[in-house]
Amino acid sequence: MHLEILPTRSGGAAENMATDFLLLQRYPRVTPRFRHYGWHRPAFTFGYSQKFSFIQSQLPAGGRFDTCRRPTGGGLVDHRDDWTYALVIPRGHPLEERPATQSYREIHEALAAALRAQGVPAVTKQKEVEHVDPNTLSAEPAPWGQGAPPAAGPAGVCFQRAEIYDVIHERTSEKIAGAAQKRNKHGLLFQGSIWRPAAGAGTTVDWDRFNDDFVAQLSSALAGPAQPTPWPDLAEEELSALVEHYSTPEWNAFR
């Protein structure tokens, strides 16, 4: 078994979310897949369970940007200066079968190790607090900012608080990376974001090198070598229909 590394692509918010979901739903392989991707325009995404009225109240005033509800959980994520990735692990893989807290921890420990190779003092946050995400059947850390309101900011806004196994700066405890998960009969979708300003505070990060280091760490965690892989054959009509669906008020404002 190996880890398939898909080509880097950029898209709008709805396109990126639809693509991640289809990589989970239409999975012709039995190996994990990883992709790093960019954004055509400034964008914010928010978790499946978030209230749309709350999200609107947290968006910057007067801004022109894409917004889209994610298929995974978590809070509001600002993608204007982040490094975004998705990992799909098929049903039956050992990491997919572990509790959500364990998969969250192992992937973030791989990420923190790749940042440390760049001189960033990154660690995973350790504390005994758990949250039950309504999008999963397991207890898991409150990802991408969802949880009880802290003094630092409102609940549901990412990078204003760190939960268990988020990646943080070892000295300042500032949150560097968070993620959200979705499990279904096809496997596990893991969507993650690194806030570049927090990762680069006092350090110049070579993001191409970080990508290679992160892939190497994930390969070790998933017990399979990395293999660059051509973009999979996703049905264009199905992808277009899902992008259109993810762009509608019916999807984005249904809560």
Residue frames relative to the residue before (quaternion, step in Angstrom):
aa qw qx qy qz dx dy dz
M 1.0000 0.0000 0.0000 0.0000 0.00 0.00 0.00
H 0.0782 -0.7968 0.5986 0.0253 3.56 -1.06 0.77
L 0.4626 -0.6357 0.5369 0.3059 3.57 -1.38 0.02
E 0.2715 -0.7752 0.5518 0.1446 3.56 -0.56 1.16
I 0.1746 -0.7750 0.6031 0.0719 3.58 -0.83 1.04
L 0.2280 -0.8018 0.5417 0.1077 3.56 -0.41 1.23
P 0.6073 -0.5560 0.4075 0.3949 3.61 -1.16 0.49
T 0.5103 -0.6299 0.4925 0.3166 3.56 -1.18 0.66
R 0.0119 0.7852 -0.6180 0.0379 3.55 -0.95 0.96
S 0.2593 -0.7242 0.6101 0.1896 3.54 -1.32 0.36
G 0.0413 0.7986 -0.5985 0.0479 3.55 -1.18 0.61
G 0.6055 -0.4977 0.4500 0.4279 3.51 -1.33 -0.05
A 0.7093 -0.4675 0.3011 0.4332 3.58 -1.24 0.28
A 0.6835 0.4768 -0.2974 0.4658 3.61 0.82 -0.93
E 0.6489 0.5184 -0.3214 0.4548 3.59 0.98 -0.80
N 0.6654 0.5006 -0.3140 0.4562 3.60 0.89 -0.85
M 0.6726 0.4848 -0.3034 0.4695 3.59 0.93 -0.86
A 0.6487 0.5150 -0.3167 0.4623 3.59 0.98 -0.82
T 0.6502 0.5214 -0.3176 0.4522 3.58 0.97 -0.85
D 0.6408 0.5172 -0.3295 0.4618 3.59 0.92 -0.87
F 0.6772 0.4970 -0.3017 0.4509 3.57 0.89 -0.93
L 0.6722 0.4893 -0.3097 0.4613 3.60 0.93 -0.81
L 0.5981 0.5481 -0.3708 0.4521 3.60 1.09 -0.55
L 0.6449 0.4789 -0.3117 0.5076 3.58 1.22 -0.47
Q 0.7297 0.4689 -0.2463 0.4323 3.57 0.82 -1.02
R 0.7743 0.2618 -0.1303 0.5613 3.57 0.99 -0.83
Y 0.1672 0.8346 -0.4946 0.1758 3.50 0.45 1.26
P 0.1186 -0.8490 0.5108 0.0645 3.62 -0.03 1.22
R 0.6893 0.4663 -0.2730 0.4826 3.61 1.25 -0.18
V 0.3795 -0.6901 0.5552 0.2673 3.53 -1.34 0.05
T 0.5912 0.5535 -0.3590 0.4639 3.55 1.25 0.43
P 0.5635 -0.5915 0.4427 0.3696 3.62 -1.13 0.52
R 0.1780 -0.7604 0.6156 0.1057 3.54 -1.28 0.54
F 0.1180 -0.7806 0.6124 0.0410 3.54 -1.09 0.84
R 0.0758 0.7824 -0.6181 0.0089 3.54 -1.13 0.68
H 0.2212 -0.7066 0.6565 0.1439 3.50 -1.20 0.77
Y 0.0240 0.8304 -0.5556 0.0349 3.59 -0.87 0.83
G 0.3512 -0.7277 0.5585 0.1878 3.51 -1.34 0.45
W 0.4674 -0.6724 0.5253 0.2313 3.53 -1.42 -0.06
H 0.4586 -0.6930 0.4862 0.2702 3.56 -0.89 0.95
R 0.7943 0.0930 -0.0037 0.6003 3.55 1.08 -0.80
P 0.6500 -0.4605 0.3845 0.4665 3.60 -1.20 0.22
A 0.0004 0.8360 -0.5430 0.0785 3.58 -0.81 1.01
F 0.1246 -0.7224 0.6729 0.0995 3.48 -1.39 0.50
T 0.0706 -0.7578 0.6436 0.0810 3.57 -1.13 0.67
F 0.1242 -0.7946 0.5914 0.0590 3.55 -1.21 0.48
G 0.6434 -0.6023 0.3446 0.3233 3.52 -1.20 0.71
Y 0.6892 -0.5216 0.3370 0.3733 3.50 -1.24 0.64
S 0.7599 0.4068 -0.2085 0.4622 3.60 0.93 -0.84
Q 0.4784 0.6964 -0.4342 0.3124 3.60 1.24 -0.07
K 0.4567 -0.6485 0.5365 0.2882 3.57 -1.20 0.65
F 0.4740 -0.7047 0.4497 0.2767 3.56 -0.75 1.06
S 0.6201 0.5473 -0.3509 0.4391 3.59 1.01 -0.71
F 0.6385 0.5090 -0.3227 0.4787 3.58 1.04 -0.74
I 0.6395 0.5297 -0.3265 0.4516 3.58 0.92 -0.90
Q 0.6508 0.5194 -0.3223 0.4504 3.58 0.90 -0.88
S 0.6664 0.5168 -0.3058 0.4420 3.57 1.01 -0.78
Q 0.7052 0.4683 -0.2547 0.4674 3.59 1.19 -0.48
L 0.5554 0.6217 -0.3983 0.3827 3.61 1.20 -0.29
P 0.5836 -0.5854 0.4208 0.3737 3.62 -1.07 0.64
A 0.4860 -0.6775 0.4724 0.2858 3.55 -0.95 0.88
G 0.8579 0.1894 -0.1339 0.4584 3.52 -1.10 0.80
G 0.4979 0.6796 -0.4221 0.3348 3.58 1.20 0.17
R 0.2728 -0.7179 0.6118 0.1894 3.53 -1.28 0.45
F 0.3073 0.7418 -0.5309 0.2709 3.54 -0.32 1.26
D 0.5394 -0.5853 0.5001 0.3411 3.53 -1.35 0.36
T 0.0343 -0.7563 0.6499 0.0671 3.54 -1.21 0.54
C 0.0766 0.7966 -0.5966 0.0605 3.57 -1.09 0.68
R 0.4282 -0.6605 0.5564 0.2659 3.54 -1.13 0.76
R 0.3691 -0.7389 0.5224 0.2117 3.58 -0.88 0.95
P 0.5190 -0.6003 0.4882 0.3633 3.60 -1.23 0.28
T 0.6592 0.4637 -0.2955 0.5130 3.60 1.27 -0.31
G 0.6271 -0.5593 0.3930 0.3735 3.56 -1.31 0.04
G 0.4819 0.7142 -0.4511 0.2329 3.53 -1.18 -0.67
G 0.6158 -0.5878 0.4203 0.3140 3.50 -1.39 -0.10
L 0.7328 -0.3820 0.3306 0.4558 3.52 -1.35 -0.40
V 0.0862 -0.8053 0.5866 0.0080 3.58 -0.79 1.05
D 0.2949 -0.7363 0.5926 0.1406 3.52 -0.92 1.06
H 0.1436 -0.8251 0.5443 0.0481 3.59 -0.52 1.19
R 0.3994 0.7507 -0.4617 0.2526 3.61 1.21 0.19
D 0.8004 0.0670 -0.0489 0.5937 3.61 1.14 -0.45
D 0.4605 0.6684 -0.4616 0.3580 3.56 0.83 0.99
W 0.3477 -0.6597 0.6135 0.2597 3.52 -1.43 0.03
T 0.1113 -0.8536 0.5086 -0.0146 3.54 -0.30 1.34
Y 0.0298 0.7998 -0.5982 0.0393 3.56 -1.05 0.73
A 0.1485 -0.7485 0.6337 0.1266 3.52 -1.35 0.25
L 0.1079 -0.7616 0.6375 0.0443 3.53 -1.14 0.77
V 0.1022 -0.7808 0.6149 0.0415 3.56 -0.84 1.01
I 0.0854 -0.7915 0.6051 0.0003 3.57 -0.73 1.12
P 0.3894 -0.7685 0.4549 0.2254 3.62 -0.51 1.12
R 0.6595 -0.5011 0.3970 0.3954 3.52 -1.29 0.45
G 0.7829 0.3285 -0.2550 0.4627 3.54 -0.95 0.93
H 0.5200 0.6019 -0.4372 0.4197 3.59 1.20 -0.21
P 0.6055 -0.5993 0.3669 0.3736 3.65 -0.94 0.78
L 0.6819 0.4749 -0.3114 0.4610 3.63 0.91 -0.79
E 0.6194 0.5383 -0.3448 0.4557 3.59 1.09 -0.65
E 0.6959 0.4905 -0.2734 0.4477 3.58 1.06 -0.72
R 0.5741 0.5921 -0.3890 0.4106 3.60 1.22 -0.23
P 0.6530 -0.4995 0.3734 0.4297 3.61 -1.21 0.34
A 0.6506 -0.5530 0.3572 0.3787 3.55 -1.16 0.67
T 0.6299 0.5365 -0.3463 0.4420 3.58 0.99 -0.75
Q 0.6682 0.5110 -0.3079 0.4445 3.58 1.02 -0.77
S 0.6556 0.4853 -0.3233 0.4798 3.61 0.92 -0.81
Y 0.6171 0.5435 -0.3357 0.4594 3.58 1.02 -0.81
R 0.6845 0.4938 -0.2834 0.4554 3.57 0.88 -0.97
E 0.6968 0.4899 -0.3019 0.4282 3.60 0.77 -0.96
I 0.6608 0.4899 -0.3179 0.4715 3.59 0.95 -0.81
H 0.6879 0.4700 -0.2917 0.4699 3.59 0.95 -0.79
E 0.6059 0.5246 -0.3712 0.4689 3.60 1.08 -0.47
A 0.6115 0.5254 -0.3420 0.4828 3.59 1.11 -0.65
L 0.6525 0.5120 -0.3076 0.4664 3.57 0.98 -0.84
A 0.6606 0.5063 -0.3093 0.4600 3.59 0.90 -0.92
A 0.6370 0.5246 -0.3338 0.4557 3.60 0.98 -0.77
A 0.6489 0.5090 -0.3191 0.4670 3.60 1.01 -0.77
L 0.6466 0.5001 -0.3196 0.4793 3.60 1.05 -0.68
R 0.6328 0.5307 -0.3385 0.4510 3.59 1.00 -0.76
A 0.6032 0.5571 -0.3555 0.4465 3.59 1.12 -0.61
Q 0.6693 0.4545 -0.2796 0.5170 3.59 1.29 -0.37
G 0.5921 -0.5867 0.3643 0.4153 3.58 1.25 -0.01
V 0.4970 0.6291 -0.4426 0.4017 3.58 1.27 0.19
P 0.3426 -0.7543 0.5165 0.2165 3.66 -0.66 1.01
A 0.1538 0.8269 -0.5141 0.1682 3.56 0.53 1.25
V 0.0334 0.7699 -0.6353 0.0499 3.56 -1.02 0.91
T 0.4666 -0.6264 0.5205 0.3449 3.56 -1.28 0.18
K 0.4900 -0.6742 0.4693 0.2917 3.55 -0.98 0.85
Q 0.1660 -0.7965 0.5790 0.0531 3.55 -0.89 1.00
K 0.3712 0.6844 -0.5832 0.2316 3.56 -0.75 1.06
E 0.4701 -0.7015 0.4744 0.2486 3.54 -1.15 0.63
V 0.4210 0.6404 -0.5293 0.3640 3.54 0.41 1.30
E 0.0413 -0.8087 0.5867 -0.0030 3.56 -0.78 0.98
H 0.2087 -0.7540 0.6177 0.0800 3.50 -1.31 0.55
V 0.3046 -0.7361 0.5683 0.2061 3.59 -0.98 0.74
D 0.2448 -0.7700 0.5767 0.1208 3.54 -0.52 1.22
P 0.4381 -0.7225 0.4638 0.2663 3.63 -0.71 0.99
N 0.6374 0.5342 -0.3371 0.4412 3.60 1.22 -0.27
T 0.7301 0.3352 -0.2365 0.5465 3.60 1.23 0.01
L 0.4849 -0.6462 0.5016 0.3095 3.53 -1.31 0.17
S 0.7013 0.4507 -0.2557 0.4896 3.58 1.28 -0.04
A 0.5330 -0.5623 0.5020 0.3844 3.54 -1.25 0.36
E 0.0885 0.7925 -0.5982 0.0793 3.58 -0.96 0.85
P 0.6352 -0.5136 0.3858 0.4289 3.56 -1.20 0.32
A 0.5190 -0.6154 0.4848 0.3418 3.56 -1.13 0.63
P 0.1592 -0.8624 0.4739 0.0802 3.60 -0.04 1.26
W 0.8574 0.1572 -0.1093 0.4776 3.51 -1.32 0.45
G 0.8056 -0.4012 0.1650 0.4036 3.54 0.83 1.00
Q 0.5536 0.6191 -0.4077 0.3796 3.61 1.19 0.07
G 0.4622 0.6704 -0.4841 0.3203 3.59 -0.86 0.87
A 0.7442 -0.3700 0.2787 0.4812 3.58 -1.23 -0.31
P 0.5505 -0.6461 0.4054 0.3393 3.62 -0.97 0.78
P 0.2050 -0.7653 0.5960 0.1305 3.59 -0.86 0.92
A 0.6698 -0.4674 0.3694 0.4432 3.54 -1.28 0.06
A 0.6397 0.5773 -0.3258 0.3892 3.57 1.09 -0.68
G 0.8001 -0.1980 0.1557 0.5444 3.63 1.04 -0.46
P 0.6727 -0.5266 0.3419 0.3916 3.56 -1.29 0.23
A 0.5765 -0.5535 0.4581 0.3891 3.54 -1.22 0.45
G 0.7605 0.3876 -0.2737 0.4432 3.54 -1.16 0.60
V 0.6652 0.4334 -0.3187 0.5178 3.62 1.22 0.10
C 0.3706 -0.7650 0.4864 0.2023 3.54 -0.56 1.19
F 0.8179 0.2771 -0.2374 0.4449 3.52 -1.38 0.49
Q 0.5919 0.5053 -0.4033 0.4814 3.59 1.22 0.38
R 0.7723 0.0731 -0.1059 0.6221 3.56 1.31 0.03
A 0.2790 -0.7447 0.5798 0.1772 3.55 -1.20 0.48
E 0.2246 -0.7570 0.6031 0.1127 3.53 -1.04 0.89
I 0.7381 -0.4020 0.2955 0.4542 3.54 -1.32 0.13
Y 0.8548 0.1129 -0.1610 0.4802 3.53 -1.01 1.09
D 0.3860 0.6275 -0.5437 0.4021 3.57 1.15 0.49
V 0.4614 -0.6488 0.5195 0.3105 3.58 -1.23 0.39
I 0.0213 -0.8120 0.5815 -0.0445 3.55 -0.77 1.09
H 0.5559 -0.5549 0.4933 0.3738 3.55 -1.36 0.25
E 0.4933 -0.7137 0.4093 0.2824 3.57 -0.63 1.14
R 0.7374 0.4269 -0.2400 0.4651 3.60 0.96 -0.81
T 0.7891 0.3293 -0.1667 0.4911 3.60 0.90 -0.89
S 0.3394 -0.7526 0.4752 0.3043 3.59 1.29 -0.44
E 0.3666 0.7162 -0.5100 0.3042 3.61 1.20 0.36
K 0.4718 -0.6857 0.4795 0.2780 3.56 -0.96 0.89
I 0.2060 -0.7873 0.5756 0.0804 3.55 -0.89 1.03
A 0.8262 0.0059 0.0557 0.5605 3.60 0.83 -0.93
G 0.0066 -0.7673 0.6412 -0.0069 3.51 -1.19 0.76
A 0.1171 -0.7986 0.5884 0.0480 3.56 -1.25 0.20
A 0.1879 -0.7473 0.6205 0.1455 3.53 -1.37 0.09
Q 0.2418 -0.7892 0.5559 0.0979 3.55 -1.15 0.67
K 0.0544 -0.7496 0.6550 0.0781 3.50 -1.33 0.45
R 0.1032 -0.7822 0.6127 0.0455 3.54 -0.88 0.99
N 0.1183 0.7559 -0.6424 0.0443 3.54 -1.13 0.72
K 0.7786 -0.3623 0.2245 0.4606 3.59 -1.24 -0.19
H 0.6527 0.5207 -0.3170 0.4498 3.59 1.22 -0.34
G 0.7190 -0.3837 0.2697 0.5128 3.59 1.14 -0.50
L 0.6221 -0.5325 0.4416 0.3667 3.52 -1.22 -0.69
L 0.1351 -0.7421 0.6518 0.0785 3.54 -1.02 0.93
F 0.0793 -0.7821 0.6180 -0.0095 3.56 -0.80 1.12
Q 0.0446 -0.7973 0.6018 -0.0088 3.61 -0.53 1.18
G 0.0010 -0.8418 0.5370 -0.0538 3.57 -0.63 1.11
S 0.1471 -0.7777 0.6091 0.0511 3.52 -1.27 0.58
I 0.1556 -0.7475 0.6400 0.0860 3.55 -1.08 0.86
W 0.3052 -0.7427 0.5677 0.1814 3.58 -0.78 1.02
R 0.4012 -0.7764 0.4344 0.2182 3.57 -0.24 1.32
P 0.6556 0.5161 -0.3538 0.4227 3.66 0.81 -0.79
A 0.6609 0.4899 -0.3155 0.4728 3.59 1.03 -0.72
A 0.6653 0.4959 -0.3076 0.4656 3.59 0.98 -0.81
G 0.7634 0.4069 -0.2032 0.4587 3.58 1.00 -0.80
A 0.3798 0.7352 -0.4880 0.2775 3.58 1.25 0.14
G 0.8433 0.0521 -0.0762 0.5294 3.57 -0.45 1.21
T 0.7406 0.3170 -0.1858 0.5626 3.59 1.29 -0.02
T 0.3073 -0.7173 0.5895 0.2088 3.57 -1.06 0.73
V 0.1739 -0.8101 0.5562 0.0644 3.55 -0.47 1.22
D 0.2601 -0.7141 0.6318 0.1524 3.55 -0.95 0.96
W 0.2610 -0.8320 0.4670 0.1470 3.57 -0.09 1.28
D 0.5825 0.5446 -0.3855 0.4642 3.60 1.14 -0.44
R 0.6631 0.4788 -0.3032 0.4890 3.56 0.95 -0.85
F 0.6121 0.5400 -0.3557 0.4552 3.59 1.01 -0.75
N 0.6182 0.5477 -0.3492 0.4426 3.60 0.93 -0.86
D 0.6805 0.4867 -0.2921 0.4634 3.59 0.86 -0.96
D 0.6692 0.4972 -0.3013 0.4628 3.58 0.95 -0.88
F 0.6465 0.5177 -0.3195 0.4605 3.58 0.98 -0.81
V 0.6341 0.5193 -0.3229 0.4733 3.57 0.97 -0.85
A 0.6515 0.5117 -0.3189 0.4604 3.61 0.94 -0.85
Q 0.6625 0.4935 -0.3053 0.4737 3.59 0.97 -0.83
L 0.6429 0.5066 -0.3251 0.4736 3.60 1.00 -0.76
S 0.6162 0.5514 -0.3473 0.4423 3.57 0.99 -0.78
S 0.6532 0.5003 -0.3090 0.4771 3.56 1.02 -0.81
A 0.6716 0.5010 -0.3002 0.4559 3.59 0.91 -0.91
L 0.7379 0.4020 -0.2167 0.4968 3.58 1.06 -0.78
A 0.3900 -0.7660 0.4391 0.2614 3.56 1.36 0.05
G 0.6827 0.4097 -0.3274 0.5087 3.55 0.84 1.00
P 0.5160 -0.6604 0.4409 0.3214 3.62 -0.96 0.78
A 0.5027 -0.6360 0.4941 0.3140 3.58 -1.20 0.58
Q 0.0350 -0.7959 0.6043 -0.0139 3.54 -1.06 0.82
P 0.3758 -0.7106 0.5418 0.2456 3.64 -0.56 1.08
T 0.0758 -0.8237 0.5597 -0.0507 3.55 -0.78 1.11
P 0.5018 -0.6452 0.4727 0.3294 3.63 -0.92 0.79
W 0.6339 -0.5342 0.3926 0.3984 3.53 -1.21 0.49
P 0.4665 -0.7062 0.4519 0.2818 3.62 -0.82 0.94
D 0.5184 -0.6242 0.4873 0.3228 3.54 -1.24 0.47
L 0.0143 0.7707 -0.6340 0.0626 3.53 -0.23 1.34
A 0.5207 -0.6419 0.4568 0.3288 3.58 -0.92 0.88
E 0.4291 -0.7387 0.4586 0.2447 3.58 -0.54 1.19
E 0.6390 0.5233 -0.3383 0.4510 3.59 0.99 -0.74
E 0.6606 0.4995 -0.3074 0.4686 3.57 0.97 -0.83
L 0.6501 0.5062 -0.3177 0.4693 3.58 0.97 -0.85
S 0.6582 0.5116 -0.3157 0.4532 3.60 0.89 -0.88
A 0.6530 0.5122 -0.3139 0.4612 3.58 0.99 -0.83
L 0.6738 0.4818 -0.3025 0.4715 3.57 0.99 -0.80
V 0.6045 0.5334 -0.3572 0.4717 3.61 1.04 -0.68
E 0.6497 0.5086 -0.3164 0.4682 3.57 0.94 -0.86
H 0.6451 0.5195 -0.3162 0.4625 3.59 0.98 -0.85
Y 0.6905 0.4799 -0.2807 0.4626 3.59 0.92 -0.91
S 0.6446 0.5198 -0.3149 0.4638 3.58 1.28 -0.24
T 0.6083 0.6146 -0.3397 0.3698 3.58 1.23 -0.34
P 0.5900 -0.5463 0.4527 0.3853 3.58 -1.25 0.40
E 0.5866 0.5913 -0.3736 0.4082 3.59 1.09 -0.66
W 0.6954 0.4243 -0.2729 0.5118 3.61 1.06 -0.66
N 0.7581 0.4393 -0.2294 0.4238 3.56 0.69 -1.07
A 0.7906 0.2996 -0.1424 0.5147 3.61 1.04 -0.70
F 0.3743 0.7698 -0.4719 0.2113 3.62 1.14 0.31
R 0.7030 0.3633 -0.2659 0.5505 3.61 1.25 -0.22
